[in-house]
Amino acid sequence: MTNTREHPAAADSRPRRRWAFLLRPGWIAIILAAFAFAAACFLLLSPWQFDRNSERSAQNTAIDASITAPAVPVTDLLTTTGPPPQDVSWRVVTASGEFDQSRQFYVRLRQDSAGQPVSEVIAPFRLDSGESLLVDRGYVSFGDVSRGVTIPALPAGQVTITGRVQQEQVDPANRSPVLVDGRVEAYAISSGSLTAAAELAGTSGGSGTGDFLQGYIQLTANSPGVLTPIDLPQTDAGPFLSYALQWAAFGVIALIGLGVFLYREAFVPRDDDLDPDERNPTGRNPEEPDPAEPQPATRRRARDGFDRSQLYDD
């Protein structure tokens, strides 16, 4: 009798609805999620990190150019009418005049390059031209401040100082200066902080009056009046480029993974997806033993049914 059962390979070659599973809600959700994630990686996350890398590169280039530029008079870059441009930050400037000894104040909640708490010391400086300038002398350790250690005094009389241009700071919480153990401590470096600090200390009528140049300068090493100078910013590229490439790779991996799952679902069916004949191509009852397989050995019994193994004590 001719066997009419088709071979599994032949059965698989006949037309089947391999892609019907794509209409299932679960698969639709998986496909949409994979494409949405890939689109976010390619169109949002990776470009965002590329933009941050470009911004960091431009910032580093500007900082390097400012650090190496020759010093110019402070009034060439700072004015009383508007803040200094971003591209002049860290430029070295010089100024001639006198420090106002009476209106010095501290700026709290700062850290040095090692992450240790410090306080920066700010003093007004009266220029020969009549304007006033905020000067960051550098920092002292917070421990010395708390113990009341006396800091070096400001130089008296006419001096020429050298510093780097900075934008004025704003305290996000808009906190007012406080008086601690006889010293004034503020939260930001600005002419407004100086005014509030002077009023708090009762020294608003100091010698450093006049129109303030917007912005301030950080004294460089060896400048008259400097304490521990503020460190220059690090100009490393940062992790943004690697993050951008990682997001792009995640998008590619998501699409490849989706393709693998779709292929397996379409061309590598599971047992519960097979036809009965494909599940059991031999036609044998799975509960019956396979004659081709070796059967477990049984103990030989006598013809009368007596088990001779019982004669011996194993």
C-alpha positions as CSV (number, residue, x, y, z in Angstrom):
1,M,0.0,0.0,0.0
2,T,1.4,3.4,-1.0
3,N,2.1,5.8,1.9
4,T,0.2,9.0,1.1
5,R,1.7,11.0,4.1
6,E,3.8,13.9,2.9
7,H,7.3,14.3,4.1
8,P,7.7,17.3,6.5
9,A,9.9,19.1,4.0
10,A,7.3,18.8,1.3
11,A,4.6,19.9,3.7
12,D,6.6,22.9,4.6
13,S,7.0,23.8,0.9
14,R,3.4,24.0,0.3
15,P,1.8,27.5,0.6
16,R,1.4,28.5,4.2
17,R,0.3,31.6,6.0
18,R,3.7,32.2,7.4
19,W,3.2,35.8,8.1
20,A,-0.3,35.7,9.5
21,F,1.2,36.1,13.0
22,L,2.0,39.7,12.1
23,L,-1.7,40.5,12.5
24,R,-1.7,39.4,16.1
25,P,-2.0,42.3,18.6
26,G,1.0,41.1,20.5
27,W,3.3,41.1,17.5
28,I,1.9,44.4,16.3
29,A,2.8,45.9,19.7
30,I,6.4,44.4,19.6
31,I,7.0,45.7,16.0
32,L,5.8,49.2,16.8
33,A,7.8,49.3,20.0
34,A,11.0,48.2,18.2
35,F,10.6,50.8,15.4
36,A,9.7,53.5,18.0
37,F,12.8,52.7,20.0
38,A,15.0,52.6,16.9
39,A,13.5,55.9,15.7
40,A,14.2,57.5,19.1
41,C,17.8,56.3,19.0
42,F,18.4,57.5,15.4
43,L,16.4,60.8,15.4
44,L,16.5,62.0,19.0
45,L,19.0,60.4,21.4
46,S,22.0,60.0,19.1
47,P,21.7,63.5,17.5
48,W,21.3,65.0,21.0
49,Q,24.6,63.5,22.1
50,F,26.3,64.5,18.8
51,D,25.0,68.1,19.5
52,R,26.4,68.0,23.0
53,N,29.7,66.8,21.7
54,S,29.8,69.7,19.2
55,E,28.9,72.2,21.9
56,R,31.6,70.8,24.2
57,S,34.2,70.9,21.3
58,A,33.3,74.5,20.5
59,Q,33.4,75.5,24.2
60,N,36.8,73.8,24.6
61,T,38.1,75.6,21.6
62,A,36.9,79.0,22.9
63,I,38.4,78.3,26.3
64,D,41.8,77.3,24.9
65,A,41.8,80.4,22.7
66,S,40.9,82.6,25.7
67,I,43.5,81.1,28.0
68,T,46.3,81.6,25.5
69,A,45.2,85.1,24.3
70,P,47.4,88.0,25.4
71,A,46.2,90.2,28.3
72,V,44.2,93.3,27.5
73,P,42.8,96.1,29.8
74,V,39.7,95.1,31.6
75,T,37.6,97.9,30.1
76,D,38.2,96.5,26.6
77,L,36.0,93.5,27.5
78,L,33.8,94.6,30.4
79,T,31.3,97.5,30.4
80,T,28.7,98.9,32.7
81,T,25.9,98.5,30.1
82,G,25.8,94.8,29.6
83,P,27.3,91.4,30.5
84,P,30.4,90.3,28.8
85,P,30.0,88.0,25.8
86,Q,30.4,84.3,26.4
87,D,33.4,84.1,24.1
88,V,35.5,86.3,26.3
89,S,35.2,84.1,29.4
90,W,38.6,83.1,30.7
91,R,40.3,86.0,28.8
92,V,43.2,87.5,30.8
93,V,42.7,91.2,31.6
94,T,44.6,93.7,33.6
95,A,43.3,96.5,35.9
96,S,44.9,99.4,37.8
97,G,43.4,100.9,40.9
98,E,42.8,100.2,44.6
99,F,41.1,97.5,46.6
100,D,38.2,98.4,48.9
101,Q,39.3,96.9,52.2
102,S,36.0,97.4,53.9
103,R,33.6,95.5,51.7
104,Q,35.2,92.1,51.4
105,F,32.9,89.1,51.6
106,Y,32.9,85.3,51.3
107,V,31.0,83.0,48.9
108,R,30.0,79.8,50.5
109,L,29.1,76.3,49.1
110,R,32.1,76.0,46.8
111,Q,34.5,73.2,46.1
112,D,38.1,72.9,44.9
113,S,39.3,70.6,42.2
114,A,39.6,67.8,44.7
115,G,36.0,68.2,45.8
116,Q,36.8,69.7,49.2
117,P,34.6,72.5,50.6
118,V,36.0,75.9,50.2
119,S,34.9,79.6,50.3
120,E,35.8,82.1,47.7
121,V,36.7,85.6,48.8
122,I,35.4,88.6,46.9
123,A,36.5,92.2,47.1
124,P,35.5,95.4,45.1
125,F,38.3,97.1,43.2
126,R,38.1,100.8,42.2
127,L,39.6,101.5,38.8
128,D,41.6,104.6,37.9
129,S,38.9,105.4,35.4
130,G,36.3,105.7,38.1
131,E,34.4,102.4,37.6
132,S,34.4,99.6,40.1
133,L,35.1,95.9,39.5
134,L,34.3,92.7,41.4
135,V,37.5,90.7,42.0
136,D,37.5,87.0,43.1
137,R,40.7,86.6,45.1
138,G,40.6,82.8,45.0
139,Y,39.6,80.5,47.8
140,V,40.4,79.4,51.3
141,S,39.4,76.1,52.9
142,F,36.1,75.9,54.6
143,G,37.8,74.5,57.7
144,D,40.0,77.6,58.0
145,V,36.9,79.8,57.5
146,S,35.0,78.0,60.3
147,R,38.0,78.3,62.7
148,G,38.3,82.0,62.0
149,V,41.8,81.7,60.5
150,T,42.8,85.2,59.3
151,I,43.4,85.4,55.6
152,P,46.2,87.6,54.1
153,A,45.2,91.2,53.9
154,L,44.5,93.0,50.6
155,P,47.4,95.2,49.3
156,A,46.9,98.8,50.1
157,G,47.3,101.6,47.7
158,Q,47.7,101.6,43.9
159,V,48.2,98.2,42.3
160,T,47.8,96.5,39.0
161,I,46.1,93.2,39.1
162,T,45.6,90.4,36.5
163,G,42.6,88.1,36.3
164,R,40.3,86.1,34.0
165,V,36.9,87.3,32.9
166,Q,33.8,85.6,34.2
167,Q,30.1,86.0,33.9
168,E,28.2,87.2,37.0
169,Q,26.5,84.4,39.0
170,V,22.9,84.0,40.0
171,D,21.7,82.1,43.1
172,P,18.8,79.9,41.8
173,A,17.2,80.1,45.3
174,N,17.7,83.9,45.5
175,R,19.1,83.6,49.0
176,S,20.3,86.8,50.8
177,P,23.8,87.0,52.3
178,V,24.1,86.0,56.0
179,L,26.3,87.2,58.8
180,V,28.3,84.4,60.4
181,D,30.8,85.1,63.3
182,G,31.3,88.6,62.1
183,R,31.9,87.8,58.4
184,V,29.5,88.2,55.5
185,E,28.8,85.1,53.5
186,A,26.9,85.2,50.2
187,Y,25.7,82.5,47.7
188,A,26.7,84.1,44.4
189,I,29.2,86.5,42.9
190,S,27.5,89.6,41.6
191,S,27.2,93.3,42.2
192,G,23.8,92.6,43.8
193,S,25.4,90.2,46.3
194,L,28.0,92.9,47.1
195,T,25.4,95.5,47.7
196,A,23.4,93.2,50.0
197,A,26.5,92.1,51.8
198,A,27.7,95.7,52.3
199,E,24.3,96.7,53.7
200,L,24.3,93.7,56.1
201,A,27.8,94.5,57.3
202,G,27.0,98.3,57.5
203,T,29.8,99.2,55.1
204,S,27.7,100.4,52.1
205,G,29.5,103.7,52.0
206,G,32.9,102.2,51.3
207,S,35.5,103.7,49.0
208,G,34.7,101.3,46.1
209,T,31.6,103.2,45.0
210,G,30.8,104.0,41.5
211,D,29.3,102.2,38.5
212,F,30.3,98.5,38.5
213,L,31.5,96.7,35.4
214,Q,29.2,93.8,34.7
215,G,30.9,90.5,35.2
216,Y,34.0,89.9,37.4
217,I,37.5,88.6,37.2
218,Q,39.3,85.7,39.0
219,L,42.8,86.7,40.0
220,T,45.6,84.7,38.4
221,A,48.6,83.3,40.3
222,N,51.1,85.9,41.4
223,S,48.6,88.8,41.0
224,P,48.5,91.2,44.0
225,G,45.8,90.1,46.4
226,V,45.5,86.6,45.2
227,L,44.9,83.7,47.7
228,T,44.6,80.2,46.2
229,P,43.7,80.9,42.5
230,I,40.7,79.2,40.9
231,D,41.7,76.3,38.7
232,L,41.3,76.5,35.0
233,P,38.5,74.4,33.5
234,Q,39.2,71.0,32.1
235,T,38.9,70.9,28.3
236,D,38.4,67.2,27.8
237,A,36.0,66.0,25.1
238,G,33.7,64.2,27.6
239,P,31.7,61.1,26.9
240,F,29.1,62.6,24.5
241,L,30.6,61.1,21.3
242,S,30.7,57.6,22.7
243,Y,27.1,58.0,24.0
244,A,26.0,59.1,20.5
245,L,27.6,56.0,19.0
246,Q,26.1,53.8,21.6
247,W,22.6,55.1,21.0
248,A,23.0,54.5,17.3
249,A,24.2,50.9,18.0
250,F,21.2,50.3,20.2
251,G,18.9,51.3,17.4
252,V,20.6,48.9,15.0
253,I,20.5,46.1,17.5
254,A,16.8,46.6,18.1
255,L,16.1,46.3,14.3
256,I,18.3,43.2,14.0
257,G,16.7,41.6,17.0
258,L,13.3,42.2,15.6
259,G,14.3,40.7,12.3
260,V,15.7,37.6,14.0
261,F,12.4,37.1,16.0
262,L,10.3,37.5,12.9
263,Y,12.4,35.0,10.9
264,R,12.2,32.4,13.7
265,E,8.5,32.9,14.1
266,A,7.9,32.5,10.4
267,F,10.4,29.7,9.4
268,V,11.1,27.9,12.7
269,P,7.6,26.9,13.9
270,R,7.2,25.6,17.4
271,D,5.8,22.0,18.1
272,D,2.3,23.4,18.9
273,D,2.2,25.1,15.5
274,L,2.8,21.9,13.5
275,D,0.2,19.6,12.0
276,P,-0.3,16.2,13.7
277,D,1.5,14.4,10.9
278,E,4.5,16.8,11.2
279,R,4.6,16.3,14.9
280,N,4.8,12.4,14.5
281,P,6.2,11.7,11.0
282,T,6.7,7.9,11.7
283,G,3.1,7.3,12.5
284,R,4.0,5.3,15.6
285,N,2.0,5.5,18.8
286,P,4.3,7.6,21.1
287,E,3.2,5.4,24.1
288,E,4.5,2.2,22.5
289,P,8.2,1.3,22.9
290,D,10.3,1.8,19.8
291,P,11.6,-1.6,18.6
292,A,14.7,0.1,17.3
293,E,15.7,1.2,20.8
294,P,17.4,-1.3,23.3
295,Q,15.0,-2.6,25.9
296,P,15.9,-2.8,29.6
297,A,17.3,-6.2,30.7
298,T,15.0,-8.3,32.8
299,R,15.9,-11.1,35.1
300,R,15.6,-14.6,33.8
301,R,12.9,-16.8,35.5
302,A,12.6,-20.5,35.7
303,R,9.8,-22.2,33.7
304,D,7.9,-22.9,36.9
305,G,8.0,-19.2,37.7
306,F,10.6,-19.5,40.6
307,D,13.1,-16.7,40.6
308,R,16.5,-18.4,41.0
309,S,18.1,-15.2,42.1
310,Q,16.4,-15.7,45.4
311,L,18.7,-18.6,46.2
312,Y,21.7,-16.3,46.6
313,D,22.2,-13.4,48.9
314,D,23.3,-10.7,46.6
